C-alpha cells in the first residue's frame, strides 16, 4: 500500500518515519532542494545562520514529547543547553531599585523568584501567584493523550483521563489571563512595565510564558547545539534508513481525486504519481484551495480561508550578521526600545527590537566570532511576496533600506559591528514563501488567540474526501515542532487503524 507525502518538513519526515515503521511504502515530494522546511539553518562562509529552533519542547524526559522525539532519533546524541536567561527586556519608562532598566526572565524558577522578590517586595503576593503557576504546572502529570489519538480511544480508555481533570481546570482558569492584565495588578512600576513588555508590546496569554518556563526550569525545553538543520537532518536520516524515498525539487501541482477518494498527485512537470493515501505536510491554504481546488470545504473551512476565524501567524524580516567579535557575555536575547521608530515599506512600525546573539552555540561561528540576528515580525508578508514578484529591483532596494536601519541600530547598541561584518544575509516573508510556500510567508501556521483552550477549528481531514490527511503546524493554532511530530504520529495511527494494522513505533 503506497502513501504519498507532500512536503519534507519535520511533519512530513516524521509521518514518513512512522508509516515506514508500520510497513507502508512511502514517497515524499518536496519543492525545495533540501528537507526540514521551516526548521532550517544555512551556511554563509564560515558562519551558520539558524532560522528556527530557539528551544525545543521535549529535550529531556521532563516533557512527554521527549518520548515522541526518541521514537525517531537518538536524543542522547544531541547536546541541549538551556540559557540561564530566556530573554532580557529593556524598559522605557522605569528602572528597578538599583537603577537598571533590564528585566531578567531567568529560566531557573528559584532564581527567578528570588530576583522578583528582591526588586519588588511590595508585589510579593502577585509574584507568588506567578511563580506558583509555574510550579503548579510542573506538578501535573501531562496526560498520555500526547501519545494517543482521542477518536481511537474506547470509552473505558477515555474515562481514565478523568484523573487529569485538575490540569484542565487549571488551564481553563488561567487561559484568559494575559501578560497585560496580570501586569496591571503590580504595584512596582518597573515590574509592571516589564510584564507589559514580555512579548515586546504584544498582549498574549501568560501561559505562553509560564508553560515553557515550567519545562526550561527542568531542562526540558532546551536548544540543540548545531541548530535547526542539524536537528531536521537526523529525522531525514532516520527516514532514509527505514527505506523511505524523498524527491527534491518536485513541487506538487494537484492532488488527484477519483470518486471522492484520493488517487495520487500530479507534479508541476505533469508527472502523475498514483497512491492509496495522500498526506499533505504542505501549506494549508495551498492544499485546500489549490491542490484540491477548494472542492472539499464547509463553512468552517471557508471561514478559515477568509481569515474570519483565525489570523495567520506573523512572518519575519530576518537580518543575519556574521561578525569578527566574540560577544561573549553579551545577552543572548535582548529586547529593547528604539530611539526612533523604524517604518517598514510594508507599513509596519517598529518601536522595539529583539536582538539575538548566538554566542551559546560554538558551532555557528569560528572561535572568537559570533552570529547576530534580528527578526522583525510583520502581519503584511503579502506585501514582500507581491513586491518581489512584480518589481524585483524595488524589492531589493526596500530590503536593503530596512536591513541597513537594523544594522545601524545594532551598531549603536553594541558598537564595533559595522567594520567587523564578515558575512550577512537577509530573509524576508518572500524568502519564506519561496522556499516553503507558506501562506503569506507565515512562519508558524495560525496565530493562537487569547484563549489557548478554545477548541481548534482545524481538522486533519477534509469533509467528503477519503484517504486524505493533513499534518504539520497548520493543524493546531500556534504550530511549532511539537505539533508537527504529534500530528504526524496521530495521522499514522489513524491510517494504521483504517487499514487494520496495529500501530508500532519500532
Secondary structure, DSSP 8 states (H G I E B T S, - for coil): -EEEEE--BHHHHHHHHHHHHTT-EEEEE-SSSSSBTTS-EEEETTEEEE-S-S-EETSSTTSTHHHHHHHHS-GGGS-EE--SEEEEEE-SS---TTS--EEEEESSHHHHHHHHHHH-GGGHHHHHHHHHHHHHHHHS---GGGGS-GGGS-HHHHHGGGGGHHHHHHHHHHTT-BHHHHHTT-SSHHHHHHHHTTBTTB--BTHHHHHHHHHHTTT-EEEETT-HHHHHHHHHHHHHHTT-EEESS--EEEEEEETTEEEEEEETTS-EEE-SEEEE-S-HHIIIIIISTT-S--HHHHHHHTTSS-EE--EEEEEEEEES---TTS-SEEEEEEEEEEE-TTS-EEEEEEEEE-TT-TTSS-TT-EEEEEEEEES-HHHHHHHHHH-HHHHHHHHHHHHHHHHHHHHHHHSS-GGGEEEEEEE-HHHHHHHH--GGG-SSSEE--S-TTS-----SS-TT-BSEEE-STTSSTT--HHHHHHHHHHHHHHHHHHTT------
